[in-house]
Amino acid sequence: MKLGNAVTLQRDFAETIADVRIALADQGFGVLTEIDMQATLQAKIGVDIDPYLILGACNPPLAHRAISADPSLGLLLPCNVIVRTSGTATIVEFVDPNVLVDFSESPDVRSIAAEVAQRLDAALAAVSA
């Protein structure tokens, strides 16, 4: 099962994070949560990993439509975006909201997921431009 879409960039990690935030904002998403996995794993279990940031992105009107169609979908919100390094590359991964369709019985969820996917794909394209 494919969980999302990704792009690999030869770009600085911090610069990429800034670009991701701008691309998300341009598509109506704000970043509600930020988890620095590198710092968390180092602090909690003493493990060193490459830079790895999870951003929880939310488009409030779409989130409202989703939880109105199926209140349990809040378990799968916000949309996760990963920015991580691999060697000299920076990888950006966006969750594919169409995966969520399989977890809901509401017929409205499919169209909402399609709109979210379209916006996230546009943001990913902007980051890779």
C-alpha positions as CSV (number, residue, x, y, z in Angstrom):
1,M,0.0,0.0,0.0
2,K,1.4,3.4,-1.0
3,L,0.9,5.8,1.9
4,G,1.9,9.0,0.1
5,N,3.8,10.9,-2.5
6,A,7.4,12.0,-2.3
7,V,10.0,14.1,-4.0
8,T,13.8,13.9,-3.5
9,L,15.6,17.2,-3.7
10,Q,19.2,18.3,-3.7
11,R,18.4,21.2,-1.3
12,D,19.2,22.2,2.2
13,F,17.0,20.7,4.9
14,A,16.1,24.1,6.6
15,E,15.4,25.7,3.2
16,T,13.2,22.8,2.2
17,I,11.2,23.1,5.4
18,A,10.6,26.8,4.7
19,D,9.6,26.0,1.1
20,V,7.2,23.3,2.3
21,R,5.5,25.7,4.8
22,I,5.0,28.2,2.0
23,A,3.7,25.6,-0.5
24,L,1.2,24.3,2.1
25,A,0.0,27.9,3.0
26,D,-0.5,28.6,-0.7
27,Q,-2.9,25.6,-0.7
28,G,-4.8,26.7,2.4
29,F,-3.0,24.5,4.9
30,G,-1.5,25.6,8.2
31,V,1.0,23.6,10.3
32,L,-0.6,22.7,13.6
33,T,2.0,20.3,14.9
34,E,5.7,19.8,14.4
35,I,7.6,16.8,15.7
36,D,11.4,16.8,15.5
37,M,12.0,13.1,15.4
38,Q,15.8,13.5,15.4
39,A,15.7,15.5,18.7
40,T,13.0,13.4,20.3
41,L,14.7,10.1,19.7
42,Q,18.0,11.5,20.9
43,A,16.4,12.8,24.1
44,K,14.2,9.8,24.8
45,I,16.3,6.8,23.8
46,G,19.7,8.1,22.9
47,V,19.5,7.2,19.2
48,D,21.0,9.4,16.6
49,I,19.1,9.7,13.3
50,D,19.4,12.0,10.3
51,P,17.2,15.1,10.4
52,Y,13.5,14.1,10.3
53,L,10.6,16.4,10.8
54,I,6.9,15.6,10.8
55,L,4.6,18.5,10.1
56,G,0.9,18.1,10.8
57,A,-0.9,20.2,8.1
58,C,-4.5,21.2,8.3
59,N,-6.9,23.0,5.9
60,P,-9.7,23.9,8.3
61,P,-12.6,24.0,5.8
62,L,-11.6,20.6,4.5
63,A,-11.0,19.2,7.9
64,H,-14.5,20.4,9.0
65,R,-16.1,18.8,6.0
66,A,-14.3,15.6,6.7
67,I,-15.2,15.3,10.4
68,S,-18.8,16.4,9.5
69,A,-19.0,13.5,7.1
70,D,-17.4,11.1,9.5
71,P,-16.5,12.2,13.0
72,S,-14.1,9.3,13.5
73,L,-11.8,10.7,10.7
74,G,-10.4,13.0,13.3
75,L,-8.3,10.0,14.3
76,L,-6.4,10.4,11.0
77,L,-6.0,14.2,11.1
78,P,-4.0,16.3,10.5
79,C,-2.3,15.4,7.2
80,N,1.2,14.4,7.9
81,V,4.1,15.8,5.9
82,I,7.6,14.5,6.4
83,V,10.8,16.3,5.6
84,R,13.9,14.2,6.1
85,T,17.4,13.7,4.9
86,S,19.0,10.7,3.2
87,G,22.6,11.2,2.5
88,T,23.0,14.5,0.7
89,A,19.4,14.6,-0.4
90,T,16.3,16.0,1.3
91,I,13.1,14.0,0.9
92,V,9.6,15.5,1.2
93,E,6.7,13.1,1.6
94,F,3.0,14.0,1.8
95,V,0.4,11.6,3.0
96,D,-2.0,10.5,0.3
97,P,-5.5,11.3,1.7
98,N,-7.1,8.9,-0.6
99,V,-5.8,6.2,1.7
100,L,-8.3,7.5,4.3
101,V,-11.2,6.6,2.0
102,D,-10.9,3.0,2.9
103,F,-11.4,3.8,6.6
104,S,-14.7,5.5,6.2
105,E,-18.2,4.4,5.2
106,S,-19.3,7.9,4.3
107,P,-19.7,8.5,0.6
108,D,-18.7,12.2,1.1
109,V,-15.2,11.3,2.2
110,R,-14.1,10.3,-1.3
111,S,-14.7,13.7,-2.8
112,I,-13.1,15.5,0.2
113,A,-10.0,13.2,0.0
114,A,-9.7,13.9,-3.7
115,E,-9.7,17.7,-3.0
116,V,-7.2,17.4,-0.2
117,A,-5.0,15.2,-2.5
118,Q,-5.2,17.7,-5.3
119,R,-4.0,20.5,-3.0
120,L,-1.3,18.4,-1.4
121,D,-0.1,17.3,-4.9
122,A,0.1,21.0,-5.9
123,A,2.1,21.8,-2.8
124,L,4.5,19.0,-3.5
125,A,4.9,20.2,-7.1
126,A,5.6,23.7,-5.9
127,V,8.3,22.4,-3.5
128,S,10.0,20.4,-6.3
129,A,9.9,23.3,-8.8
